[in-house]
Structures are given as structure tokens and as C-alpha cells.
Amino acid sequence: MTMTTKTQIASHRGGALVWPENSPTAFRNTAALPVEQVEFDVHPTRDGRLAVIHDATLDRTTDGTGPVAARTWDELQRLTLKGTDGERIMDLAAVVGLFAGTAITLRLELKPDHERRPYPELPAMVAAVLRAEGALERTVVTSFQVETLAALRRAATPKGTIWIVSNYVMTDVGLAGVIDVARRHGVPAVSIHHTMLDPGVAAAVRAAGLGVGGFAAHEDDIIRKMFALGVDVFTTDRPDRAVALRAALG
């Protein structure tokens, strides 16, 4: 198998199949790995903080219930992350600080609310925190919602932006449509689910002048596929396996 040394590994939610996702433990362990990116998600709280949590609701990953955005930061801090020894939800500034002494790029996903609607204020809030923390130049911002990315790019200039293209979008508008939408919104790179990504797709995206990445590469064979395709970066819930496989392939 041929692989490119340029392909980067992004620890998805801090390694969600290895440690409790988006938890301090996951982030500390990711920081000790030779990965290039750490991926995490943000939602606004009722009082204007940015909580690092994947879902728009608390039920799946904490002992709380209901929308994240309906709670104040103090209320969120009374909750425990499932699978941890009493760990709490982190805010964006804390995650930035945890990785400040590393070479790992932050990969921040802008999430919609519990009804899949964009938070109107989220891009400006994220831009303000990253700017205050001096982290804009080491953060790549991603979203499934291309308009949200465009709003972020109007508010700040991070290290990069990536449109995560769902399988529904790929099917409905086709690859040419995806490329056109990305160009029209000024988004320089796309991330495509591994099931929709093959050499022809990767070549077409690159020929259009866009960066190409993959997501949901959790099993060994899919991780190997990402390296073989030479994508710029891929997200994985098993960063430990991705690191080991890259070392073996190299």
C-alpha cells in the first residue's frame, strides 16, 4: 500500500471509542499522542459561554437532560460526564488552554441546536473566544452547515475552515454541486464520509482547487483507506489505532 506522509490524523471528540468523548480525560490523552488535530464540538449556554459537548442535548453524555442552550454555565457545571470519575463539561477556553503547550491543531465544529437550526450568535461567539485566547491561527473550524462556516469566516480568519459534507448532501446535489457550493461560500476544503470517498472523488475535489478530507474512519481497514487515498486529514474515534497504523505503514 502507498501512503502519503501528508495525511494528518484528527482525534474525533478526543477519541470517542477510547475515552469518554469531549472529556478532560480524552483531551489529556489525545495531547499525549502524535496526532496533528483534536476535534471537538461547541454549543452556547444560556448565559453566553461555549460548552464543549457533541449533542445539542445533555441526555446521552451527561447525567442531565434537555438542551445545552437552555442551561447556564453554572448549571452545566453541576452535571457529570458519563463514563468519567466525576468529570465536568469543559468550556472552549479551557480546551484551548489544555492544548496550548502542544503542536496539535484545534479542530472546532460549530453545531446547530436541538432542532438542527443554526445558533445565529455562535460564529461570532467562537471568533471572539478564539481571538481572546490567541488561538485563531491554530484552529480549524468545521461544520455540516456551510452558511454557518461562511458566517464564521466573516467574523474571523482561523487557520482553516472545512465543510463536512453529509451523505444526504452528496447524494442530493452530487459532487459537482458540492464543489460549487464550497466555492461560492469561500470554503477551501471539504470532508467527505469514507463511504462516499474514493480515488475519483478525491481527485475531482483536488482538481477543483479544494482540500479533501475524510470522516468516520474508526476501523483499521477504513483508516488504511484514508492513508491510501492520501487525504489531507481524517477524523477517527480511534486515534490510537490510526497512529499505530501510520507507523506500521510508514
Secondary structure, DSSP 8 states (H G I E B T S, - for coil): ----TT-EEEEGGGTTTTS-TTSHHHHHHHHTS--SEEEEEEEE-TTS-EEE-SSSBSTTTBS--SBGGGS-HHHHTTS-BTTSSS---EEHHHHHHHTTTSS-EEEEEE-B-TTS-B-TTHHHHHHHHHHHTT-GGGEEEEES-HHHHHHHHHH---SEEEEEE-HHHHHHHHHHHHHHHHHHTT--EEEEEGGG--HHHHHHHHHTT-EEEEE---SHHHHHHHHHHT-SEEEES-HHHHHHHHHHH-
